[in-house]
Structure formats: structure tokens, C-alpha cells
């Protein structure tokens, strides 16, 4: 027993009495050490909100493996509370370690003093005496030997460079058993490279937590809190759960009257608090040129629009040239640095404070002259920039919407100079009031010179067609919703990069151009093009087209057009997956369907009498309210959903596919026929259940049948229960008819 005790004591670092001048100093050192070990930290320091659960999680991670040497990460956006969380955990746990050290703001400290200086201070504190370190990458052997016998707690706060962790502390094996190193960072890649096993992501405060923190900083008494309750909630809503923003605004508004509060709130969007801006900008400054460009494009253009921004679109829109494959990588870097969030469905979003920081960065490019900025979104700035006939080549994007710009009731003349920007990549003009589309009109003499345009969204486009000089070579998305054009352009254009074409409710559009050059076109939306009578034959053989939406194209009677020859070969190269022709009231015939179609919607096609042979790949068929439809072709084997609601003339097919899962039969003769089949099967031999089961097994039934009375899942009920439900539903339908 005593031999084991001696071995363990040999591994303890202890106190070197020879380094003290007298016994009094040794005793004082021992007393200080004992006091530190006995010190009980405050459970929840005053003024901290919403931190208990975070502390508990981190402490549980550390205590789960008390003898393991651990590297724990804390990650999140600027101002979210990483340092505060690390400080509280540090002070709560430090008494459990022989020594501890908190290196605050490593990013700035390493720039100002260098890594060698920081290492000297840290290991001198941990070992209890001054040490000499001469190299940035290695630790002297005597330091490694001593620190390896100690259980220490180290926090490296705000680390931005991934190699700094190893340069500062070496490998985890350098420390004694049970040691813990906590790293806070805005960049998750820093933790990933250093193989941090557990990373805590600090999230935004809830509304209640943010309001509590705001009141702690903004008010001195409860009377004020009651009086300012509603406006306080507005401040909290602006902060979007970022504790730094909440605290800064609380301090700014403390002791001020309501008028001053309202004034500050009104100006926040154009002038974010300097303290918040400086903290947020550190993350931006750490990006490379490409990363900064993408971040500003997102903040100042794409995320200002009221539509979800998909990663797949950004990969095409943000690349500099055909060989540029860095966009996906840069988006991931922005996510690592907590500058953006990418959801499970690959939608990109950004915290409001970061977005406002980006807006301020662009404003600072040219404070007095908006024409010298790279991105514009304010009407006054746009007008001022376009007043100059020699419009700046620096302008990369223009975003003009009614919610932030066109508030005047008078006409707003949009200068033809907008078409003279050769380097313009992204243009969005949308949200113009329905009865005031003329508020944004194009002056005479428009000559489209932009050759770099990737994104064009012009709601209520005022011209009869795009200018002849319109260059679409690099265009990825073209959206002219509710446009006044009768055609897009004449002839064939190079559309090699076009991915999505949206012409919703272009009620005057009479024809489509030759789109054979759109070899990457995936989605074509023509819903509500009332004057369109046919589609150009090039559309049927586009190799990448997956979605074709012709909803409410009320003038189309035949698809393909009766003028098209060799109909069977029109879809020869098509990969179309979804065809929507709902509410095409004049549609009488569909001559042929693409071979790989999965979804076909011809609901409310009141004149449609027949369908062609259905492709084997079809999974969803909607023919509801096709009152003239008398029969269906053979249903394909993969069909899972069939909607025949209100098809009064329709007869049931001879066989239903085994794959059918959902059938909607409301007000349809097919419903009556199905009940009769089930009844006839069940009454063949009510005494012989085996015969009934065998007969039923040959009758494929969907797992869900819907009518106006019930929704029945056949797999969840017995045969008799299923038949009874069907009969009850049918009786209810008859009762409604009698009324």
C-alpha cells in the first residue's frame, strides 16, 4: 500500500520550497492553494440570463470522463455569449484543478504580442514560476515533464487560426490526466482541424430571455419597465436573440425618454451601433476576398428578397467563371464562421445584425457617392447613382422593391443607365403595387450592355420584349412575373447557363422563343399566361428540364401543338419529372407524355376527354374535376396517388396497381364501383373466411381512400370494418344528394 502511495506522490508536482526566500513565503503559498481548493464559486453570477442549461451541458461533458484529457469547443457567431459562457464554467471548475489559466481574446493578443509571449505567460502561471520559451512551435523538455504531472484547466478564448491551439499548448498528451482545454471560436473549422470531439454551439436567446436581459440593462425600476413594455419588445425583436446587441441597446437607451427610444429604433437599420458593428466585423475581416464577396452578395441582395435562397442556386449564381468551383467551399466557410446558417433543406439565412453589418461595410465603400458602391438597394441611392451618365463599373447588384423604395404615389422614371452597367450581375425590381406598375417605367433609348448578368427579376416588366441587345449568356435565373411583354426576344440566344425561367401571369405573352440553347434549364413556369396558345417545339427536348408548369394557360387546346409533326419523338431527350396543366380549360388532347414523368396534374381541365398512354414511371396522377373525362388508360405499376374527385363520367379501370396508396374518390362513380366490388367479394362465402381472404388478396386496395365524409386507411381496419365504413360513407353521400 505505502509503495503505491509513494509512486502516486512522485507524480505530483508539489511546491518547490527552495524557490522561496523563507518559510513564511512557503506557508503563504500553501494557504493560498488550500483557499483556492475550498473556494465555492457562485452558482449563477448576477446579471447573467439563460446560461444555466449551457453551463450544465458543458460541465456534464467534462465530468463524464474525469480522468481523460479533453479538448472542448464552444462555437457561435460574434456577440452570442461564447466568452461569457467560458468564463463562468472556468470559475466554477477551476478549484477542481491544480492550476488554471484563461487566455482572453487570443485573436488580438497573438497579433499584438506574438505566440511566444503568450506561451511564456501561460506556462509561467500554470507552473508557478517564470519560464523561458524561445520557439513558437515547441515546448522545452523541462516544461513538458512538469506540466505532464499536473491536472490543469486552460481556456483559449476567441481563437481564429487553427494552428494556434497546437502552437500554444502542444498536444493534449503534454498535460496530466483529467486536464481540460476549452476553446471558444467563431470558426468551427478551427475545432474540426484540431479534432475537437465535443463542440457546444451557442444559440440565440429566446424572446423571453432576451427581454429579461434587456430590462436588466435598460431600467432602474419596475415602473419604467411597465411603461416601456411594448417598445422594449420591439427592441428585443430587432436584436433577434443576440445578447451583445441586447446589452448594447439596453445601455444606449438607459435613462432616455420614449421619443429618444423611437428615434434610435428608426435609425438602427441604417446605422447599427458601433460597438456591435466592430465585434461583428471581426468575422468578416478574417475571410478571403472570395468569401467577403459572397457574404456581401448574400447580405445585400439575395437575402433581401422574400424568397428562400437555395445553396444549389448560389453555386451557379456566385461563381466567377465556368471553372470556378469554390462557391460550395466558401459557403461552408461562412457557415463555419457562424456568418450564415444552412438549414437541412439547404436554405441559407443570416442573422439580422450580421446583415446590417454587411450593409454598413458597403456604405463605407463610398459614403458620399452611392455610385461608387458595389451594391445598391435604396431608391434615393439608386437614383443618385444613375444620374451620372458615366455610371460606375463598380456596381455589382441593384435591389429595388416597393417595401423599401417606391413609397411615392407619383411615377418613378427608372433611368436607361441601368442597362449600361456592363459589370452588373444581379438585378431585382419587384413588389411594385398592382395598380401602379407604371411607377417604375423605362425611359427611351434603352440599350442593354450588361454582359455579366446572372440574375434578373423584373416584376411587371414594362416593355413589349427585352431589348435586342440583351445578353443572356451568363444568365442563371430569369423572372419576369406579371410582365407586359408579348414575346421575350426574337431568334435564338445563348442560354447555356439558364437554370430557371419564370413568366407567371404574363397575360400578354403570345409566344415563346426557341429555347434549344437552354441546355441547363431545369424549371419553366408559365402559369397564368392566358394568351399563350402553344409551346415552341424546342421545349419538349430540353435535356435537363424537370418541371413544366402550364397551370391556367387557358388558350392551350392541344399539347403538343397540332402543327408539330412526329409527336412520338418530341420528348425523345426529355427528363421531365413534373407536368402541371391544371385549369387549362380549353385543353382537349395531350398527344404524348414524356417517358420519365413522375407527376401529372390535369385537374380542372374541363374539356379534356382522353389521356394518352401513361409512362411507366408515373407515381402521382390528378384528374380531379375533369368532368368530360370518360376513361383512364392502363394505370402504371408505380402509381401511388390517384385523385379522381368529381369526375362524373369516369369509369373505373379494369385493374388498380398494387402500388396504389392514396385514392381520392369524392363525388365520383368510381367510389360506387369500388364499394360494389368489395361487397361482392365479401358475400361470395361469408362462412369461409379463408376463401374471402384469398379472393381479397387478388383485389389491390389503396391504403387510404378519401371522400367528402371519411378518410379510411385500409391497412388499419378489418375487412368487415372497412366495408362498413365504405357503406356509411356512401350512405352519407346519398343522403346529401337527396337533400
KOLDONU-737704 format. One record per residue (C-alpha): x, y, z. Coordinates in steps of 0.1 Angstrom, whole numbers, always signed. Last residue first. Layout:
N
> X,Y,Z;
...
END
This chain:
739
> -812,+169,-498;
> -814,+136,-516;
> -778,+140,-528;
> -765,+146,-493;
> -782,+115,-481;
> -766,+95,-510;
> -732,+108,-499;
> -739,+98,-463;
> -750,+64,-474;
> -717,+60,-494;
> -697,+70,-464;
> -716,+45,-442;
> -711,+18,-469;
> -673,+25,-471;
> -670,+25,-433;
> -689,-9,-431;
> -667,-24,-458;
> -636,-14,-439;
> -649,-27,-406;
> -658,-60,-422;
> -624,-63,-439;
> -605,-54,-407;
> -590,-20,-401;
> -556,-3,-401;
> -543,-13,-436;
> -574,+2,-452;
> -567,+38,-441;
> -601,+55,-445;
> -606,+92,-448;
> -643,+100,-443;
> -672,+121,-454;
> -662,+140,-486;
> -643,+110,-499;
> -608,+98,-492;
> -594,+63,-495;
> -561,+55,-479;
> -540,+22,-480;
> -552,+16,-516;
> -568,-18,-524;
> -555,-44,-548;
> -581,-72,-553;
> -563,-106,-556;
> -557,-107,-519;
> -594,-102,-514;
> -602,-135,-530;
> -578,-154,-509;
> -591,-137,-477;
> -627,-145,-486;
> -618,-181,-494;
> -601,-184,-460;
> -630,-168,-442;
> -654,-195,-454;
> -688,-187,-438;
> -693,-154,-456;
> -687,-170,-489;
> -692,-148,-520;
> -706,-121,-499;
> -673,-104,-491;
> -661,-102,-527;
> -694,-88,-539;
> -694,-61,-512;
> -658,-51,-520;
> -665,-48,-557;
> -697,-29,-551;
> -678,-5,-529;
> -652,+1,-556;
> -679,+8,-582;
> -696,+34,-560;
> -664,+52,-555;
> -655,+51,-592;
> -688,+70,-598;
> -671,+100,-584;
> -683,+127,-559;
> -651,+123,-537;
> -629,+95,-549;
> -594,+105,-536;
> -571,+75,-538;
> -540,+70,-517;
> -516,+41,-516;
> -516,+25,-551;
> -486,+2,-556;
> -507,-29,-563;
> -520,-12,-595;
> -558,-10,-600;
> -571,-32,-627;
> -601,-29,-651;
> -600,+9,-649;
> -630,+25,-631;
> -653,+46,-653;
> -652,+84,-654;
> -682,+105,-663;
> -687,+123,-630;
> -650,+130,-624;
> -658,+150,-592;
> -626,+138,-574;
> -604,+115,-594;
> -572,+118,-575;
> -548,+89,-577;
> -516,+85,-556;
> -491,+56,-556;
> -487,+48,-593;
> -456,+25,-597;
> -473,-2,-619;
> -488,+23,-644;
> -525,+27,-648;
> -540,+15,-680;
> -556,+44,-698;
> -583,+63,-680;
> -619,+67,-691;
> -647,+92,-696;
> -630,+126,-689;
> -656,+153,-696;
> -659,+165,-660;
> -622,+167,-653;
> -628,+179,-618;
> -599,+158,-604;
> -575,+143,-629;
> -545,+141,-606;
> -520,+113,-612;
> -490,+108,-590;
> -464,+80,-594;
> -457,+79,-632;
> -426,+60,-642;
> -443,+35,-665;
> -454,+64,-687;
> -492,+68,-692;
> -506,+61,-726;
> -525,+92,-738;
> -553,+108,-718;
> -589,+113,-730;
> -618,+137,-727;
> -602,+170,-716;
> -627,+199,-719;
> -630,+207,-682;
> -593,+206,-674;
> -599,+213,-637;
> -572,+189,-627;
> -546,+179,-653;
> -517,+172,-629;
> -491,+146,-639;
> -463,+137,-616;
> -435,+111,-622;
> -427,+116,-659;
> -398,+96,-672;
> -411,+89,-708;
> -425,+123,-715;
> -462,+123,-724;
> -480,+122,-758;
> -509,+137,-777;
> -525,+155,-748;
> -559,+165,-761;
> -588,+187,-752;
> -572,+216,-733;
> -596,+246,-734;
> -599,+249,-696;
> -562,+246,-688;
> -571,+246,-651;
> -543,+222,-642;
> -516,+216,-668;
> -488,+207,-644;
> -461,+184,-657;
> -434,+171,-633;
> -405,+148,-640;
> -393,+159,-674;
> -360,+142,-684;
> -367,+148,-721;
> -344,+137,-749;
> -370,+119,-771;
> -399,+141,-759;
> -408,+152,-794;
> -403,+117,-809;
> -439,+105,-806;
> -453,+137,-819;
> -437,+132,-853;
> -450,+165,-865;
> -460,+196,-845;
> -487,+218,-860;
> -513,+203,-837;
> -494,+217,-809;
> -481,+193,-782;
> -503,+196,-763;
> -536,+207,-777;
> -560,+234,-765;
> -537,+260,-750;
> -556,+292,-745;
> -564,+288,-708;
> -528,+286,-696;
> -542,+282,-661;
> -513,+260,-649;
> -487,+254,-675;
> -458,+244,-651;
> -430,+224,-667;
> -406,+210,-641;
> -376,+186,-648;
> -359,+202,-678;
> -323,+190,-681;
> -323,+176,-717;
> -346,+201,-734;
> -364,+181,-760;
> -400,+192,-755;
> -391,+228,-750;
> -376,+231,-785;
> -410,+226,-801;
> -421,+261,-790;
> -452,+259,-768;
> -487,+267,-779;
> -516,+291,-774;
> -501,+316,-749;
> -526,+344,-744;
> -535,+335,-708;
> -500,+330,-694;
> -513,+322,-660;
> -487,+296,-651;
> -457,+296,-674;
> -430,+283,-651;
> -400,+265,-667;
> -376,+247,-644;
> -344,+228,-651;
> -328,+247,-680;
> -292,+235,-684;
> -293,+231,-723;
> -311,+264,-728;
> -298,+268,-763;
> -329,+250,-777;
> -350,+277,-762;
> -365,+290,-795;
> -387,+319,-784;
> -421,+316,-766;
> -453,+331,-780;
> -483,+351,-771;
> -473,+368,-738;
> -500,+393,-729;
> -510,+376,-697;
> -475,+373,-683;
> -491,+357,-652;
> -460,+337,-641;
> -431,+340,-666;
> -404,+322,-646;
> -373,+307,-663;
> -349,+287,-642;
> -315,+272,-649;
> -301,+294,-677;
> -263,+288,-681;
> -261,+279,-718;
> -288,+304,-728;
> -271,+317,-760;
> -299,+333,-778;
> -321,+321,-808;
> -343,+345,-827;
> -365,+373,-815;
> -370,+382,-779;
> -392,+376,-749;
> -426,+380,-765;
> -458,+399,-758;
> -442,+417,-729;
> -463,+433,-701;
> -446,+412,-672;
> -466,+397,-644;
> -435,+377,-634;
> -404,+384,-655;
> -380,+360,-637;
> -348,+350,-654;
> -324,+329,-633;
> -290,+317,-644;
> -280,+343,-670;
> -244,+341,-682;
> -251,+342,-720;
> -283,+362,-716;
> -272,+394,-734;
> -300,+418,-742;
> -290,+438,-773;
> -324,+433,-788;
> -340,+448,-758;
> -364,+425,-738;
> -399,+425,-752;
> -431,+445,-751;
> -416,+467,-723;
> -430,+473,-688;
> -416,+443,-668;
> -443,+439,-642;
> -418,+422,-618;
> -382,+423,-630;
> -361,+395,-616;
> -328,+392,-635;
> -299,+371,-621;
> -266,+362,-638;
> -259,+394,-657;
> -222,+397,-667;
> -227,+411,-702;
> -246,+442,-692;
> -249,+465,-723;
> -287,+466,-727;
> -296,+497,-748;
> -326,+515,-736;
> -334,+545,-758;
> -365,+558,-742;
> -370,+556,-704;
> -382,+525,-686;
> -411,+526,-662;
> -413,+520,-625;
> -444,+538,-612;
> -462,+523,-643;
> -470,+492,-623;
> -492,+513,-601;
> -524,+493,-597;
> -506,+461,-587;
> -481,+478,-564;
> -445,+472,-573;
> -430,+443,-552;
> -401,+437,-575;
> -371,+451,-594;
> -341,+427,-588;
> -309,+430,-608;
> -278,+408,-601;
> -245,+407,-621;
> -240,+443,-633;
> -205,+446,-648;
> -215,+463,-680;
> -238,+488,-663;
> -255,+505,-693;
> -289,+489,-687;
> -295,+508,-655;
> -285,+539,-674;
> -319,+538,-691;
> -331,+557,-659;
> -360,+543,-640;
> -387,+570,-640;
> -407,+569,-608;
> -444,+580,-613;
> -460,+597,-583;
> -476,+579,-554;
> -443,+578,-535;
> -433,+548,-515;
> -411,+531,-540;
> -381,+521,-520;
> -381,+499,-490;
> -414,+479,-494;
> -417,+487,-531;
> -386,+469,-541;
> -353,+478,-558;
> -322,+455,-555;
> -293,+465,-576;
> -261,+444,-578;
> -225,+446,-589;
> -219,+484,-593;
> -182,+491,-597;
> -185,+500,-634;
> -199,+533,-623;
> -224,+551,-645;
> -209,+576,-669;
> -242,+593,-675;
> -243,+601,-637;
> -279,+604,-626;
> -279,+566,-622;
> -260,+567,-589;
> -283,+594,-574;
> -314,+574,-584;
> -300,+542,-569;
> -290,+560,-536;
> -325,+575,-533;
> -342,+542,-541;
> -321,+522,-515;
> -308,+488,-526;
> -274,+493,-542;
> -242,+471,-542;
> -206,+478,-552;
> -205,+514,-541;
> -191,+543,-561;
> -224,+554,-575;
> -236,+559,-539;
> -213,+590,-537;
> -209,+605,-502;
> -201,+573,-482;
> -183,+554,-508;
> -171,+519,-497;
> -184,+528,-462;
> -220,+521,-474;
> -209,+486,-484;
> -195,+478,-450;
> -226,+493,-434;
> -248,+469,-453;
> -227,+440,-443;
> -230,+450,-406;
> -268,+451,-411;
> -267,+416,-424;
> -247,+404,-395;
> -271,+420,-371;
> -301,+405,-389;
> -287,+369,-385;
> -283,+352,-419;
> -302,+325,-438;
> -294,+299,-465;
> -318,+271,-475;
> -302,+237,-479;
> -332,+217,-468;
> -314,+208,-435;
> -308,+245,-429;
> -277,+265,-438;
> -269,+293,-414;
> -247,+322,-423;
> -219,+342,-406;
> -213,+314,-380;
> -176,+311,-391;
> -182,+275,-401;
> -212,+286,-421;
> -192,+312,-440;
> -166,+285,-446;
> -193,+262,-459;
> -204,+288,-483;
> -168,+293,-494;
> -165,+256,-502;
> -197,+255,-522;
> -187,+286,-541;
> -152,+274,-550;
> -159,+255,-582;
> -150,+284,-606;
> -141,+268,-639;
> -172,+283,-657;
> -165,+318,-643;
> -169,+339,-613;
> -192,+316,-595;
> -220,+333,-575;
> -251,+324,-594;
> -244,+287,-602;
> -234,+276,-567;
> -260,+300,-553;
> -288,+282,-570;
> -279,+248,-554;
> -275,+265,-520;
> -311,+277,-520;
> -323,+312,-511;
> -359,+312,-499;
> -380,+341,-513;
> -386,+375,-498;
> -356,+391,-513;
> -331,+410,-490;
> -312,+377,-485;
> -302,+376,-522;
> -290,+412,-525;
> -271,+430,-497;
> -265,+402,-473;
> -259,+373,-498;
> -238,+394,-522;
> -219,+408,-492;
> -210,+373,-479;
> -201,+361,-514;
> -177,+389,-519;
> -161,+385,-485;
> -156,+348,-491;
> -140,+355,-525;
> -116,+381,-510;
> -105,+359,-480;
> -125,+360,-448;
> -110,+370,-414;
> -122,+406,-418;
> -158,+394,-420;
> -155,+376,-386;
> -140,+407,-370;
> -168,+428,-385;
> -194,+415,-359;
> -175,+430,-330;
> -169,+463,-346;
> -205,+466,-358;
> -219,+458,-323;
> -199,+485,-307;
> -207,+510,-335;
> -245,+506,-330;
> -261,+499,-364;
> -268,+529,-386;
> -292,+524,-415;
> -314,+497,-399;
> -309,+512,-364;
> -323,+546,-374;
> -360,+541,-365;
> -350,+523,-333;
> -329,+552,-321;
> -357,+578,-328;
> -383,+556,-310;
> -361,+554,-279;
> -353,+591,-279;
> -390,+599,-281;
> -397,+574,-252;
> -372,+591,-228;
> -337,+581,-221;
> -323,+567,-188;
> -310,+535,-203;
> -314,+535,-240;
> -278,+531,-250;
> -271,+506,-222;
> -300,+484,-232;
> -291,+487,-269;
> -256,+474,-261;
> -269,+446,-239;
> -295,+434,-265;
> -270,+436,-294;
> -244,+416,-273;
> -271,+391,-263;
> -281,+382,-299;
> -317,+369,-297;
> -330,+386,-328;
> -319,+421,-317;
> -347,+438,-336;
> -373,+417,-318;
> -358,+427,-285;
> -360,+464,-294;
> -397,+460,-304;
> -404,+441,-271;
> -389,+471,-252;
> -413,+493,-271;
> -442,+474,-258;
> -430,+473,-222;
> -419,+509,-218;
> -443,+520,-192;
> -442,+487,-173;
> -404,+485,-172;
> -402,+521,-161;
> -423,+514,-130;
> -402,+483,-123;
> -370,+503,-116;
> -335,+510,-129;
> -341,+500,-165;
> -321,+494,-197;
> -295,+468,-187;
> -316,+443,-166;
> -346,+450,-188;
> -326,+439,-219;
> -315,+407,-203;
> -351,+398,-194;
> -363,+406,-228;
> -336,+385,-244;
> -345,+355,-222;
> -382,+359,-230;
> -376,+362,-268;
> -354,+331,-267;
> -317,+338,-268;
> -296,+329,-298;
> -276,+297,-300;
> -242,+287,-286;
> -229,+257,-304;
> -211,+233,-280;
> -185,+212,-297;
> -174,+178,-284;
> -147,+157,-301;
> -123,+185,-310;
> -102,+171,-338;
> -79,+201,-341;
> -90,+206,-377;
> -126,+204,-367;
> -122,+230,-339;
> -107,+256,-361;
> -132,+247,-388;
> -160,+257,-365;
> -149,+294,-368;
> -163,+318,-343;
> -142,+304,-316;
> -140,+294,-279;
> -115,+267,-269;
> -116,+248,-236;
> -86,+227,-226;
> -92,+202,-198;
> -68,+181,-177;
> -80,+149,-162;
> -47,+131,-165;
> -16,+154,-168;
> -9,+176,-197;
> +16,+171,-226;
> -7,+144,-240;
> -31,+171,-251;
> -6,+181,-278;
> +12,+215,-278;
> -5,+242,-257;
> +2,+274,-277;
> +14,+261,-310;
> -12,+233,-310;
> -41,+258,-305;
> -26,+284,-328;
> -27,+261,-359;
> -65,+267,-364;
> -62,+304,-365;
> -92,+324,-351;
> -92,+316,-314;
> -116,+337,-295;
> -108,+324,-259;
> -82,+298,-251;
> -93,+283,-217;
> -69,+261,-197;
> -77,+238,-168;
> -48,+218,-154;
> -41,+184,-138;
> -4,+184,-134;
> +23,+157,-139;
> +26,+163,-176;
> +31,+200,-168;
> +64,+191,-151;
> +79,+170,-179;
> +67,+192,-207;
> +82,+223,-190;
> +115,+205,-185;
> +115,+194,-222;
> +111,+229,-236;
> +79,+235,-255;
> +77,+236,-293;
> +62,+255,-322;
> +67,+292,-313;
> +103,+289,-302;
> +122,+307,-273;
> +103,+297,-242;
> +118,+306,-208;
> +97,+300,-176;
> +87,+322,-147;
> +73,+304,-117;
> +40,+289,-106;
> +39,+261,-132;
> +5,+272,-147;
> +12,+309,-144;
> +46,+306,-161;
> +31,+283,-186;
> +5,+309,-197;
> +28,+340,-196;
> +55,+323,-216;
> +31,+309,-241;
> +15,+343,-247;
> +50,+359,-254;
> +59,+331,-278;
> +26,+334,-297;
> +31,+371,-307;
> +24,+402,-287;
> -1,+423,-307;
> -14,+397,-332;
> -14,+369,-307;
> -33,+391,-282;
> -59,+401,-308;
> -70,+366,-317;
> -63,+352,-283;
> -91,+373,-267;
> -87,+361,-232;
> -62,+334,-222;
> -77,+319,-190;
> -53,+298,-169;
> -58,+271,-143;
> -37,+251,-118;
> -42,+221,-96;
> -77,+215,-109;
> -111,+211,-92;
> -110,+247,-79;
> -110,+259,-116;
> -145,+244,-122;
> -169,+272,-114;
> -146,+300,-125;
> -138,+284,-159;
> -175,+275,-165;
> -185,+311,-159;
> -157,+325,-181;
> -164,+300,-210;
> -201,+310,-210;
> -192,+347,-211;
> -167,+341,-239;
> -192,+323,-260;
> -220,+348,-255;
> -236,+354,-289;
> -216,+386,-296;
> -199,+372,-327;
> -214,+340,-341;
> -211,+306,-324;
> -187,+279,-312;
> -176,+265,-278;
> -151,+236,-282;
> -138,+210,-256;
> -104,+194,-257;
> -101,+167,-231;
> -75,+148,-211;
> -95,+119,-197;
> -95,+110,-160;
> -129,+128,-152;
> -147,+114,-183;
> -183,+123,-178;
> -173,+153,-157;
> -162,+174,-187;
> -193,+167,-208;
> -215,+172,-178;
> -199,+206,-170;
> -205,+217,-206;
> -242,+207,-205;
> -248,+222,-171;
> -233,+255,-181;
> -255,+258,-211;
> -286,+249,-191;
> -278,+276,-166;
> -270,+304,-190;
> -303,+319,-199;
> -295,+352,-183;
> -264,+366,-165;
> -268,+397,-144;
> -256,+383,-111;
> -234,+353,-113;
> -251,+319,-112;
> -238,+292,-89;
> -212,+315,-72;
> -180,+295,-69;
> -171,+276,-38;
> -135,+282,-27;
> -120,+252,-8;
> -94,+245,-35;
> -84,+281,-38;
> -82,+285,+0;
> -59,+255,+2;
> -35,+269,-25;
> -34,+303,-9;
> -26,+287,+25;
> +2,+266,+9;
> +17,+297,-8;
> +16,+316,+25;
> +33,+288,+43;
> +61,+288,+17;
> +65,+326,+19;
> +68,+324,+57;
> +94,+296,+55;
> +119,+319,+38;
> +132,+331,+4;
> +111,+307,-17;
> +124,+287,-47;
> +139,+260,-24;
> +104,+252,-12;
> +94,+237,-45;
> +57,+231,-42;
> +41,+198,-54;
> +41,+185,-90;
> +25,+152,-81;
> +38,+121,-100;
> +61,+111,-71;
> +31,+112,-48;
> +15,+84,-68;
> +45,+62,-66;
> +49,+68,-29;
> +12,+59,-23;
> +17,+27,-43;
> +47,+17,-22;
> +27,+25,+10;
> +0,+0,+0;
END
